[in-house]
Amino acid sequence: MIKNKLIIASCLLLFIAGILFSIIKLNLPSVLSSMTHSGKSVVKNEGKEFNIIALGDSLSYGVGDAGNSGYIGKVEERLENHMKSEITVKDYGVPDDTSALLLKRLKNEQLQSSIGSAHMIFLNIGMNDYLNSLILTKTQPDRKKVIMMKAQLNYQNNVKKALTEMRKENPKAKIYLVGIYNPFPNRKDRLPESSLVQQWNKRAEKITAEQKNVRFINVEGVFTGKNKKDYFADEVHPNKNGYTLISDEVYKHLELS
């Protein structure tokens, strides 16, 4: 009986020793990992926490979406599925924010610290600059061109300065500047506004072309041909369905390695 027990114990020890040998020599965890993620492109964060910062106006905040997650929340979900890990998102979106107000907020030390630890930064600014200038032209129609040109130049200069401030805090993070869209996609009487949206986005695209590691994402056409009632919560802000369209466009332009 004792002899049988000794034989069984010896077999168990040999079995365990064999497993340990395989793990050490063959690096089994790495083998299993490579099998699991074979052929997939993932964001490499080397086991560290992956941080996303969202800056901008009500579109960054998610006004119109019942959960206030907006397009950022939906991009976060897709990134987590892609990376197979959790992502921390800090949303600093402020309703009614303009590019000038954004510059002031970038002086905040807490915000600066968050920017410094970010791996991706999404900037959604310009819609209120555009809408405010549009309102002003209605009260001063004879100065429309001058008002629009001044507003676009101010926006362009403010965003350049904002990107410079962000780069001081974080030289490496990928920055995505999301353009504005036409909130009146199907109204023929709003055709001039559609042309203006294109002008504003061209300004934004020019800014990003002059910056390193900054990319412009054009979303001006996401609502073209869509029924506004199905995709908007009010005159300007998308609903959950609308933010999903924006998030789809944003996500497909992310540079994932």
SEMIFI-318340 format. One record per residue: z negated, y, x of N, C-alpha, C, O in turn. Coordinates in steps of 0.2 Angstrom, whole numbers, padded with zeros to 4 digits, always signed. Atoms other than C-alpha are relative to their C-alpha. Last residue first. Example, Ala and Ser with C-alpha at 12.3 -4.5 7.8 and 13.67 -1.06 7.14 Angstrom:
# SEMIFI-318340
+0001-0006-0004-0036-0005+0068-0003+0005-0004-0004+0011-0001+0000-0006+0004-0039-0022+0062+0000+0006+0004-0003+0005+0009
//
This chain:
# SEMIFI-318340
-0002+0004-0006+0172+0251-0006-0005-0007+0000-0004-0011+0005+0006+0005-0002+0171+0260-0022+0003-0004+0005+0009-0007+0005-0002+0003-0006+0181+0277-0024-0005-0005+0002-0010-0003+0005+0005+0001-0005+0179+0282-0042+0002-0004+0006+0006-0009+0006-0001-0004-0006+0194+0287-0051-0005+0000+0006-0004+0003+0011-0006+0003-0003+0194+0273-0064+0002+0004+0007+0006+0002+0010+0001+0006-0004+0176+0278-0068+0006-0003+0004+0005-0005+0010+0004-0002-0006+0180+0296-0073-0001-0007+0005+0000-0006+0011-0004-0004-0004+0194+0291-0085-0004+0002+0007-0001+0001+0012-0005+0004-0002+0183+0278-0093+0005+0003+0005+0007+0000+0010+0003+0005-0005+0168+0289-0094+0006-0004+0003+0006-0006+0009+0001-0004-0006+0179+0303-0103-0003-0005+0006+0000-0005+0012-0007-0001-0002+0185+0290-0116-0001+0004+0007+0003+0003+0012-0003+0006-0003+0167+0284-0118+0007+0001+0003+0008-0002+0008+0003+0001-0007+0161+0302-0120+0002-0006+0003+0003-0007+0009-0003-0005-0004+0172+0304-0135-0002+0000+0008+0002+0000+0012-0006+0003-0001+0166+0288-0143+0004+0005+0005+0008+0002+0009+0001+0005-0004+0148+0294-0141+0007-0003+0002+0008-0005+0007+0005+0004+0002+0152+0311-0148+0000-0006+0004+0003-0006+0010-0002+0007+0002+0162+0324-0139-0006-0004-0003-0012-0002-0002+0003+0006-0004+0156+0342-0138+0002-0006-0003+0002-0007-0009-0001+0001-0008+0167+0357-0142-0003-0006+0003+0001-0009+0007-0006-0003-0002+0169+0359-0161+0002-0001+0007+0008-0001+0009-0001-0007+0003+0156+0347-0166+0006+0003+0003+0011-0001+0005+0006-0001+0004+0152+0329-0163+0000+0006-0004-0004+0008-0009+0004-0006-0002+0169+0325-0157-0006+0000-0005-0005-0002-0011+0002+0000-0007+0179+0308-0155-0005+0007+0001-0007+0007+0007+0002+0006-0003+0183+0302-0172-0003+0000+0007-0007-0004+0009+0006+0002+0004+0184+0319-0181-0003-0007+0003-0009-0008+0002+0006-0003-0002+0196+0325-0168-0007-0003-0003-0012-0003+0000+0003-0003+0005+0209+0312-0171-0007+0003+0002-0011-0001+0003+0005+0003+0004+0217+0308-0155-0003+0004-0006-0002+0010-0006-0002+0004+0005+0234+0313-0149-0005-0004-0004-0004-0008-0008-0007-0002+0002+0228+0321-0133+0002-0006-0005+0002-0012-0004+0000-0001+0008+0209+0318-0132+0007+0001-0003+0008+0002-0009+0003+0006+0003+0209+0311-0114+0000+0000-0007+0000-0005-0011-0004+0003+0005+0222+0324-0108-0003-0006-0004+0000-0010-0007-0003-0004+0005+0211+0336-0099+0004-0003-0006+0005-0001-0011+0001+0004+0006+0201+0323-0090+0003+0004-0006+0001+0003-0012-0003-0004+0005+0206+0328-0072-0001-0004-0007+0002-0010-0007-0002+0005+0005+0195+0321-0059+0002+0004-0006-0002+0007-0009-0001-0002+0007+0194+0331-0043+0002-0005-0005+0007-0009-0003-0006+0002+0004+0188+0323-0027-0001+0003-0007-0006+0003-0010+0001-0002+0006+0176+0329-0013+0006-0001-0004+0012+0000-0002+0004+0005+0004+0174+0320+0003-0002+0003-0007-0007+0001-0010+0001+0007-0002+0180+0335+0013-0004-0004-0005-0010-0002-0007+0007+0002-0002+0184+0351+0004+0001-0007+0002+0005-0011-0001+0002-0004-0007+0201+0361+0003-0007-0003+0002-0009-0001+0008-0005+0002-0005+0209+0349-0010-0002+0003+0007+0000+0001+0012+0001+0007-0003+0193+0350-0020+0004-0002+0005+0002-0005+0010+0006+0000-0004+0195+0369-0023-0002-0007+0003-0003-0007+0009-0001-0003-0007+0213+0367-0027-0006+0001+0004-0006+0000+0010-0003+0005-0004+0209+0354-0041+0002+0003+0007+0001+0000+0012+0005+0005-0003+0197+0366-0048+0003-0005+0004+0000-0007+0009+0005-0003-0005+0209+0380-0049-0005-0005+0003-0006-0005+0009-0003-0001-0006+0222+0369-0057-0004+0003+0006-0004+0002+0012+0001+0007-0004+0209+0363-0069+0004+0001+0006+0002-0002+0011+0007+0001-0003+0207+0381-0075+0000-0006+0004-0004-0006+0010+0001-0005-0005+0226+0384-0077-0007-0001+0004-0008-0001+0010-0004+0002-0006+0228+0368-0087-0001+0005+0006-0002+0002+0012+0004+0005-0002+0214+0374-0099+0003-0003+0007+0000-0005+0012+0006-0003-0004+0223+0390-0101-0004-0006+0004-0006-0005+0009-0003-0003-0007+0239+0381-0106-0005+0003+0004-0005+0002+0010-0002+0006-0003+0229+0372-0120+0003+0001+0007+0001-0002+0012+0007+0002-0003+0221+0388-0125+0002-0006+0004-0001-0007+0009+0001-0004-0006+0239+0395-0128-0006-0002+0003-0007-0002+0010-0005+0001-0006+0243+0380-0139-0002+0004+0006-0002+0002+0012+0004-0001-0006+0228+0383-0151+0004-0002+0007+0001-0003+0012+0002-0007-0002+0237+0387-0166-0004+0001+0006-0005+0007+0008-0006-0004-0003+0246+0370-0165-0002+0007+0001+0001+0010+0006-0001-0006+0004+0229+0361-0168+0005+0005+0003+0005+0007+0009-0005+0001+0005+0228+0343-0162+0002+0007-0004+0005+0006-0009-0006+0004-0002+0219+0344-0145+0006+0000-0005+0012-0001-0003-0004-0001+0006+0207+0358-0149+0007-0004+0001+0012-0001+0001+0004+0003+0006+0193+0354-0137+0004+0001-0006+0001-0001-0012-0001-0004+0005+0205+0355-0122-0004-0002-0006-0002-0008-0009-0005+0003+0004+0197+0347-0107+0001+0005-0006-0003+0010-0007+0002-0001+0007+0187+0353-0092+0006-0003-0004+0011-0004-0002-0003-0006+0003+0188+0345-0075-0002+0001-0007-0006-0003-0010-0004+0002+0006+0176+0333-0067+0002+0007-0003-0001+0011-0004+0000-0006+0005+0171+0338-0049+0004-0002-0006+0010-0003-0005-0005+0000+0005+0166+0322-0040+0000+0006-0004-0005+0006-0008+0001-0005+0005+0156+0323-0024+0006-0001-0004+0012+0000-0002-0006-0001+0003+0154+0308-0012-0001+0004-0006-0005+0003-0010-0001+0002+0006+0138+0310-0002+0007+0001-0003+0010+0007-0001-0004+0006+0001+0139+0312+0016+0002-0002-0007+0007-0006-0008-0006+0000-0003+0134+0330+0021+0005-0006-0001+0011-0006-0001-0002+0007+0000+0119+0331+0009+0008+0000+0003+0012+0001-0001+0005+0005+0002+0108+0346+0008+0002-0007+0002-0002-0011+0003+0006-0001-0004+0120+0358+0017-0006-0005-0001-0009-0007+0004-0001+0003-0006+0134+0350+0008-0005+0001+0005-0006-0003+0010+0001+0007+0001+0127+0355-0009+0001-0004+0007-0003-0009+0008+0007+0001+0001+0126+0373-0004-0002-0007+0000-0007-0010+0003+0003-0002-0007+0144+0373+0002-0007-0001+0000-0010-0004+0005-0001+0006-0005+0149+0364-0014-0003+0001+0007-0005-0004+0010+0005+0005+0002+0140+0378-0024+0001-0007+0004-0003-0010+0006+0006-0001-0003+0149+0391-0014-0005-0005-0002-0009-0007+0002-0001+0001-0007+0166+0384-0018-0007+0001+0003-0009-0003+0008+0000+0007-0002+0161+0382-0036+0000-0001+0007-0003-0006+0010+0006+0003+0001+0156+0400-0037+0000-0007+0001-0005-0010+0004+0004-0002-0005+0172+0407-0029-0007-0003-0001-0010-0006+0004-0002+0003-0006+0183+0397-0041-0005+0001+0006-0007-0003+0010+0001+0007+0000+0173+0402-0056+0002-0003+0006-0002-0007+0009+0007+0001-0001+0174+0420-0051-0003-0007+0000-0007-0009+0004+0002-0001-0007+0192+0419-0048-0007-0001+0001-0009-0003+0006-0002+0005-0004+0195+0411-0065-0002+0001+0007-0004-0004+0011+0004+0005+0001+0185+0424-0074+0001-0006+0004-0003-0010+0007+0006-0001-0003+0194+0438-0066-0005-0006-0001-0009-0008+0004-0001+0000-0007+0211+0431-0070-0007+0001+0003-0008-0003+0008-0001+0006-0002+0206+0428-0088+0000-0001+0007-0003-0006+0010+0006+0004+0001+0199+0445-0091+0000-0007+0003-0004-0010+0006+0005-0002-0005+0214+0453-0083-0006-0004+0000-0009-0006+0005-0002+0003-0007+0226+0443-0093-0005+0002+0005-0006-0002+0010+0001+0008-0001+0217+0446-0109+0002-0002+0006-0002-0006+0009+0002+0001-0007+0215+0465-0107-0001-0008+0001-0004-0010+0006-0004-0004-0004+0224+0471-0123-0002-0002+0008+0002+0000+0012-0006+0003-0001+0215+0457-0133+0005+0003+0005+0010+0000+0008-0004-0005-0004+0198+0464-0130+0007-0003+0002+0009-0004+0007+0002-0007+0002+0187+0456-0143+0004+0005+0004+0004+0011+0002-0001-0001+0007+0197+0440-0143-0003+0007-0002+0000+0010-0007-0007-0003+0001+0198+0441-0124+0002+0001-0007+0006+0005-0009+0000-0007-0003+0179+0440-0122+0007+0003-0002+0008+0009-0003+0003-0004+0006+0178+0424-0133+0001+0008+0002+0002+0012-0002-0005+0000+0006+0191+0416-0121-0003+0004-0005+0001+0008-0009-0006-0005-0001+0181+0422-0106+0005+0000-0006+0008+0005-0007+0003-0007+0000+0165+0414-0113+0006+0005+0001+0006+0010-0002+0002-0002+0007+0174+0398-0117-0002+0007+0000+0000+0011-0005-0006-0001+0004+0181+0396-0099-0001+0003-0007+0003+0007-0009-0003-0006-0003+0165+0400-0090+0007+0001-0004+0008+0007-0006+0003-0006+0003+0157+0388-0103+0003+0006+0003+0003+0012+0000-0002-0001+0007+0169+0374-0099-0003+0006-0003+0000+0010-0007-0006-0004+0001+0168+0377-0080+0001+0001-0007+0005+0005-0009+0001-0007+0001+0155+0364-0073+0007+0004-0002+0012+0002+0001-0003-0001+0006+0153+0345-0073-0001+0008-0002-0006+0009-0005+0001-0007+0002+0148+0340-0055+0005+0002-0006+0011+0001-0006-0005-0002+0005+0145+0322-0052-0001+0007-0002-0007+0009-0004+0002-0006+0003+0136+0318-0035+0006+0001-0005+0011+0002-0003-0006-0002+0003+0136+0300-0027-0003+0007-0004-0008+0007-0007-0005+0003-0003+0124+0294-0014+0007+0002-0003+0012+0002+0000-0005+0003+0004+0110+0306-0017+0006-0004+0003+0008-0002+0009+0001+0008+0000+0095+0308-0006+0005-0003-0005+0005-0009-0006+0000+0003-0006+0099+0326-0002+0000-0007+0001+0002-0010+0006-0007+0000-0003+0104+0331-0019+0000-0003+0007+0005-0007+0008-0003+0005+0003+0087+0326-0025+0007-0001+0002+0010-0006+0003+0002+0006-0003+0079+0337-0012+0003-0006-0003+0005-0011+0000-0002+0000-0007+0089+0352-0016-0002-0007+0003+0002-0011+0006-0007+0002+0001+0085+0349-0035+0003-0001+0007+0007-0005+0008+0000+0007+0003+0066+0349-0031+0008-0002+0000+0009-0008+0001+0002+0005-0006+0068+0364-0019+0001-0007-0003+0003-0011+0001+0006+0004+0002+0077+0375-0033-0001-0005+0005+0004-0009+0007+0005-0003-0005+0090+0387-0024-0006-0004-0002-0011-0004+0002+0000+0004-0007+0104+0376-0032-0005+0003+0005-0006+0000+0010+0005+0006+0000+0098+0383-0049+0000-0004+0006-0004-0008+0008+0007-0002+0000+0105+0400-0045-0004-0006+0000-0009-0006+0004+0002-0002-0007+0122+0393-0040-0007+0002+0000-0010+0001+0005+0000+0005-0004+0123+0384-0057-0002+0002+0007-0007-0001+0011+0007+0002+0001+0119+0400-0066-0001-0006+0004-0006-0007+0007+0005-0005-0003+0135+0407-0059-0007-0002+0000-0011-0001+0004+0000+0001-0008+0145+0391-0062-0004+0005+0003-0007+0004+0008-0006-0002-0003+0140+0392-0080+0000-0001+0007-0005-0003+0010+0000-0002-0007+0126+0382-0090+0007+0003+0002+0012+0000+0000-0002-0007+0000+0127+0383-0109+0000+0002+0008+0001+0008+0009-0004-0003+0005+0117+0366-0110+0001+0007+0002-0003+0011+0003+0003-0005+0004+0109+0361-0093+0005+0003-0005+0010+0006-0003-0004-0004+0005+0114+0345-0084-0004+0005-0004-0009+0003-0007+0003-0007+0000+0101+0340-0070+0005+0005-0005+0005+0011-0004-0004-0005+0003+0103+0322-0073-0003+0007-0001-0007+0008-0004+0004-0006+0002+0094+0311-0061+0005+0005-0002+0010+0007+0001-0004-0006+0002+0102+0293-0061-0005+0006-0001-0009+0005-0005+0004-0006+0002+0094+0279-0051+0004+0006-0002+0008+0008+0003-0002-0006-0003+0105+0263-0050-0005+0005-0003-0006+0005-0009+0002-0006+0004+0100+0245-0053+0002+0007+0004+0002+0007+0010+0006-0003-0001+0110+0231-0045-0002+0006-0004+0003+0009-0007+0006+0005+0002+0124+0220-0048-0006+0002+0002-0011-0002+0005+0004+0000-0006+0136+0233-0040-0005-0006+0000-0008-0008+0005-0005+0001-0006+0150+0232-0053-0004-0002+0006-0003-0006+0010-0004+0007+0000+0138+0229-0067+0004-0001+0006+0005-0007+0008+0005+0006-0001+0127+0243-0061+0003-0007-0001+0001-0011+0003+0002+0001-0007+0142+0254-0059-0005-0005+0001-0004-0009+0006-0006+0004-0003+0148+0251-0077-0001-0001+0008+0001-0006+0010+0000+0007+0003+0131+0256-0084+0006-0004+0004+0004-0010+0006+0006+0004-0003+0130+0271-0073+0000-0007-0002-0001-0011+0002-0002+0001-0007+0147+0277-0079-0005-0004+0004-0004-0009+0008-0005+0006+0001+0141+0275-0097+0003-0001+0007+0005-0007+0008+0003+0007+0002+0126+0285-0094+0004-0005+0000+0003-0011+0002+0004+0002-0006+0136+0299-0085-0004-0007-0001-0003-0011+0003-0004+0005-0004+0148+0300-0099-0003-0002+0006-0002-0008+0008-0007-0003-0002+0135+0307-0111+0004-0005+0004+0003-0011+0004-0002+0003-0006+0117+0299-0110+0007+0003+0002+0009+0003+0008+0000-0005-0006+0110+0311-0123+0002-0003+0007+0001+0000+0012+0005+0002-0005+0106+0295-0134+0000+0005+0006-0004+0004+0010+0007+0001+0003+0114+0303-0150-0005-0002+0006-0011+0000+0005+0002+0007-0001+0129+0309-0139-0007-0001-0003-0012+0002+0000-0005+0004+0005+0134+0326-0145-0001-0007+0000+0001-0010-0005+0000-0003+0007+0126+0335-0130+0005-0003-0004+0011-0003-0002-0002+0005+0005+0127+0323-0115-0001+0003-0007-0002-0002-0012+0006+0002+0003+0118+0333-0101+0001-0005-0006-0003-0009-0007+0004+0005-0005+0133+0332-0090-0006-0002-0004-0008-0008-0003-0004+0006+0000+0144+0339-0105-0004-0005+0005-0003-0011+0004+0002+0004+0006+0130+0352-0109+0004-0007+0000+0002-0012-0002+0002-0003+0007+0132+0360-0092-0001-0006-0005-0004-0011-0003-0005-0004+0005+0133+0355-0074-0003+0002-0006-0009+0004-0007+0001-0008+0000+0125+0343-0061+0005+0003-0005+0010+0000-0006-0005-0003+0005+0123+0324-0062-0002+0007+0000-0008+0009-0002+0002-0007+0002+0115+0316-0046+0005+0002-0005+0011+0002-0003-0006-0004+0003+0117+0297-0043-0003+0007-0002-0009+0006-0006+0002-0006+0004+0105+0287-0031+0006+0004-0003+0011+0005+0001-0006-0004+0001+0107+0269-0025-0001+0006-0005-0002+0005-0011-0001-0002+0006+0091+0262-0018+0006+0004-0001+0007+0009+0004+0004-0006+0002+0093+0253-0002+0002+0002-0007+0006+0000-0010+0006+0002+0003+0099+0235+0000-0004+0006-0001-0010+0005-0004+0004+0004-0005+0113+0240+0012-0007-0001-0003-0012+0000+0001+0005-0005-0001+0121+0253-0001-0006-0004+0005-0011-0001+0005+0005+0003-0005+0138+0245+0000-0006+0005+0001-0005+0011+0004+0002-0005-0004+0148+0249-0016-0006-0002+0005-0010-0006+0002+0006-0003+0002+0156+0233-0021-0002+0006+0004+0000+0007+0010+0002-0006-0004+0173+0226-0020-0006+0003-0003-0006+0005-0009+0002-0006+0004+0174+0208-0027-0001+0006+0005-0004+0005+0010-0005-0004+0003+0184+0194-0019-0002+0006-0004+0003+0009-0007-0007+0001-0003+0170+0182-0016+0005+0004-0004+0005+0003-0010-0003-0006+0000+0153+0189-0022+0007+0000+0003+0010+0005+0004+0001-0004+0006+0145+0173-0027+0004+0006+0000+0007+0008-0006-0003+0004+0005+0153+0162-0013-0001+0004-0007+0004+0005-0010-0007-0002-0001+0148+0176+0000+0004-0004-0005+0009-0002-0008-0001-0006+0002+0130+0175-0006+0008+0002+0000+0011+0005-0005+0001+0000+0008+0129+0156-0006+0002+0007-0002+0006+0008-0007-0005+0004+0003+0135+0156+0012+0000+0001-0007+0006+0002-0010-0007-0004-0001+0124+0171+0017+0006-0004-0003+0010-0001-0006+0000-0006+0005+0109+0162+0009+0006+0004+0001+0009+0006-0004-0002+0001+0007+0114+0146+0018+0000+0005-0005+0004+0006-0009+0002-0007+0003+0113+0153+0036+0002-0001-0007+0006+0003-0010-0006-0002+0004+0121+0136+0042+0000+0007-0003+0004+0009-0006-0006+0001-0003+0109+0133+0056+0006+0003-0004+0011+0006-0001+0000-0004-0007+0093+0140+0049+0007+0000+0003+0010+0005+0005+0001-0007+0001+0096+0135+0031+0000+0004+0006+0004+0009+0006-0006-0003+0003+0103+0118+0035+0000+0007-0001+0004+0011+0000-0006+0000-0005+0089+0114+0047+0006+0003-0002+0009+0007+0001+0001-0006-0004+0076+0119+0034+0005+0001+0006+0007+0006+0007-0002-0006+0004+0084+0107+0022-0001+0006+0004+0003+0010+0004-0007-0001+0000+0084+0093+0035+0002+0006-0004+0007+0009-0002-0003-0002-0006+0066+0095+0039+0007+0001+0000+0010+0006+0003+0002-0007-0001+0061+0094+0021+0003+0003+0006+0006+0009+0006-0004-0004+0005+0070+0078+0019-0001+0007+0001+0004+0011+0001-0007+0000-0002+0063+0071+0035+0004+0004-0004+0009+0007-0002+0000-0005-0005+0045+0076+0029+0007+0000+0003+0010+0006+0005+0001-0006+0003+0048+0067+0012+0001+0005+0006+0004+0011+0005-0007-0001+0003+0055+0051+0021+0000+0008-0003+0005+0011-0002-0005-0001-0006+0039+0051+0032+0007+0002-0003+0010+0006+0000+0001-0007-0003+0028+0053+0017+0005+0002+0005+0007+0007+0006-0002-0006+0005+0036+0039+0008-0001+0007+0003+0004+0011+0002-0007+0000+0000+0035+0027+0023+0002+0006-0004+0007+0009-0003-0003-0003-0006+0017+0032+0025+0007+0000+0001+0010+0005+0003+0002-0007+0000+0013+0028+0007+0003+0004+0006+0005+0009+0006-0005-0003+0005+0022+0011+0008-0001+0008+0000+0004+0011+0000-0006+0000-0003+0011+0007+0023+0005+0003-0004+0009+0007-0001+0000-0006-0004-0005+0012+0014+0007+0000+0004+0009+0006+0005+0000-0006+0004+0000+0000+0000+0000+0006+0004+0004+0011+0003
//
